[in-house]
Amino acid sequence: MSDLAAPRRVIVLGSSGSIGTQALDVISANPERFEVVGLATGSAREVLAEQAARFGVADTALGAEAAEQLVRDVACDVVVNGITGSVGLGPTLAALEAGRTLALANKESLIVGGDLVKRVATPGQIVPVDSEHSAIAQALRSGSSAEVRRLVVTASGGPFRGRTRGQLAAVTPAEALAHPTWNMGRVVTTNSATLVNKGLEVIEAHLLFDIDYDRIDVVVHPQSIVHSMVEFVDGSTIAQASPPDMRLPISLGLDWPHRVAGVGAPIDWTRAAAWTFEPLDEEAFPAVALAKRVGRAGSTYPAVFNAANEQAVDAFHEGRLSFLGIVDTVRAIVDEHDAPTDLTRESLAEAEAWARRAADERIAAAS
């Protein structure tokens, strides 16, 4: 970035959440590079008011629909979409249609929207903020698309790494929320325990980088230092490694491909360390294979997968469903689904609503 360039104007959606607050940390530490011009959150009115006062922001919004209008009305360079869940689809489409750079942490909007989002986005307009996809984007700069053999998405393995399927039967909600590396919300943390989150990331990687599912692998890396890798046709593998800190991929999302000095601590190479990699146990954790199947099917199947999972996660935490029942329920709902002929926002909404009803009915019948 040139020293004479004007600060990049940023709208932060989901400003009260983990991604949003860390994005604001990066922005406040680099006022010469970034300026907040809009803020939106789901319902945290007091937090929103405090953030608006701190950053001198006049344009704010509560709720996803208001956030979508905010993106359309307020001129900016970058929209950080840190909203949780598929309700982020509207703001994602609004940002792309308005020509903004989209720093995307709301993976559900791309996964659920699929071709709807891809039709609107121009090349390079979406910059991934998930640590895995940011790592892949960084590694891909080492070669051309024709030179890529496969993408390798790393997974910490969550709190149940090494357990068999039988050992997972009695897992409690408290155990599922005890993630060894990341501090996230209830749904995302549970998804990391079931590896549904990694399945969603595989779909996201396919959509972001146009790599076939057969060339996207998941490997378990419990240290969470290597965030993902790209294998090239000559046998070389390029990995992006750093201590786990979301401010690094967030900063790249704010000013891709430029790096922000001092945003994260580097690896301490003066201390001994060991990094390990293990194959994924697909019998104990079948969510990744199911997600690949859903991704290949396309249309509204990813929306159904995501919606059924959200209902199942809620039921698990309310004591109405077992841990293994989460992915079993999602698979059953996916199997029942018949996709519409046309993919529209309306057909997506209808498919999601159907999936939530069907999942709730199945869970109620089994309890």
PyMOL commands that set and color helices and strands:
alter all, ss='L'
color gray80, all
select helices_A, chain A and resi 18-29+45-55+64-73+86-97+107-113+115-120+131-140+145-147+158-160+166-168+173-176+186-194+196-209+213-215+247-255+287-297+301-317+323-336+345-366
alter helices_A, ss='H'
color red, helices_A
select strands_A, chain A and resi 8-13+34-41+60-62+78-81+101-104+126-128+148-155+216-220+226-232+237-241+278-279
alter strands_A, ss='S'
color yellow, strands_A
deselect
rebuild
show_as cartoon
